[in-house]
Amino acid sequence: MIGGLITSTILTLEIVPAIYSLWRGREVEWVKEPKPPRKKWEEMSAQFMELERKEHQAQSSDINA
């Protein structure tokens, strides 16, 4: 009884979706597009810091108002 529960759970969660994705994956045409350019860490960090600064200023102006 316990073995059947475990087997059905594994089949439902792992095996059946894997087989379905293999079966349907052959029918799907994948879109060939160029990858977006990668940003450098310094650029991303600067953008994040600017967003944080603006949010902090907005919150402090709400408190003072």
Sine and cosine of phi, psi and omega as CSV:
sin_phi,cos_phi,sin_psi,cos_psi,sin_omega,cos_omega
0.00,0.00,-0.74,0.68,0.01,-1.00
-0.93,0.38,-0.62,0.79,0.02,-1.00
-0.88,0.47,-0.60,0.80,0.03,-1.00
-0.93,0.37,-0.62,0.78,0.04,-1.00
-0.91,0.42,-0.69,0.72,0.00,-1.00
-0.92,0.40,-0.70,0.72,0.00,-1.00
-0.89,0.46,-0.70,0.71,-0.01,-1.00
-0.92,0.40,-0.58,0.82,0.04,-1.00
-0.91,0.42,-0.72,0.69,0.01,-1.00
-0.89,0.45,-0.69,0.72,0.02,-1.00
-0.88,0.47,-0.69,0.72,-0.05,-1.00
-0.93,0.37,-0.66,0.75,-0.11,-0.99
-1.00,0.01,-0.45,0.89,-0.11,-0.99
-0.88,-0.47,-0.81,0.59,-0.19,-0.98
-0.97,0.26,-0.76,0.65,-0.04,-1.00
-0.88,0.47,-0.73,0.69,0.05,-1.00
-0.89,0.46,-0.58,0.81,0.02,-1.00
-0.91,0.41,-0.70,0.72,0.03,-1.00
-0.91,0.42,-0.66,0.75,0.01,-1.00
-0.89,0.46,-0.69,0.72,-0.02,-1.00
-0.92,0.40,-0.57,0.82,0.08,-1.00
-0.92,0.40,-0.66,0.75,-0.03,-1.00
-0.92,0.39,-0.74,0.68,-0.03,-1.00
-0.98,0.20,-0.43,0.90,-0.03,-1.00
-0.89,0.45,-0.47,0.88,0.02,-1.00
-0.96,0.29,-0.41,0.91,-0.03,-1.00
-1.00,0.04,-0.29,0.96,-0.08,-1.00
-1.00,0.05,0.75,-0.67,0.12,-0.99
-1.00,0.00,0.86,-0.51,-0.01,-1.00
-0.99,0.16,0.65,-0.76,-0.01,-1.00
-0.98,0.22,0.78,-0.62,0.03,-1.00
-0.99,-0.16,0.98,-0.22,0.03,-1.00
-0.79,-0.61,0.44,-0.90,0.07,-1.00
-0.93,0.37,0.54,-0.84,0.02,-1.00
-0.95,0.32,0.55,-0.84,0.04,-1.00
-0.92,0.39,0.48,-0.88,-0.02,-1.00
-0.91,0.40,0.61,-0.79,0.03,-1.00
-0.99,0.11,0.67,-0.75,0.02,-1.00
-1.00,-0.05,0.49,-0.87,0.07,-1.00
-0.98,0.22,0.42,-0.91,-0.03,-1.00
-0.86,0.51,-0.65,0.76,-0.03,-1.00
-0.89,0.46,-0.64,0.76,0.01,-1.00
-0.91,0.41,-0.69,0.72,0.02,-1.00
-0.91,0.42,-0.64,0.77,0.01,-1.00
-0.90,0.43,-0.66,0.75,0.02,-1.00
-0.90,0.43,-0.65,0.76,0.04,-1.00
-0.90,0.44,-0.66,0.75,0.01,-1.00
-0.90,0.44,-0.70,0.72,0.00,-1.00
-0.89,0.46,-0.63,0.78,0.03,-1.00
-0.91,0.43,-0.68,0.74,0.05,-1.00
-0.90,0.44,-0.67,0.75,0.03,-1.00
-0.90,0.44,-0.65,0.76,0.00,-1.00
-0.89,0.45,-0.70,0.71,0.01,-1.00
-0.90,0.43,-0.66,0.75,0.00,-1.00
-0.91,0.41,-0.66,0.75,0.02,-1.00
-0.90,0.44,-0.65,0.76,0.03,-1.00
-0.91,0.42,-0.64,0.77,0.01,-1.00
-0.91,0.41,-0.64,0.77,0.01,-1.00
-0.93,0.37,-0.65,0.76,0.00,-1.00
-0.93,0.35,-0.54,0.84,0.05,-1.00
-0.95,0.31,-0.52,0.86,0.08,-1.00
-0.93,0.38,-0.60,0.80,-0.01,-1.00
-0.94,0.34,-0.64,0.77,-0.03,-1.00
-0.96,0.28,-0.35,0.94,-0.07,-1.00
-0.98,0.18,0.00,0.00,0.00,0.00
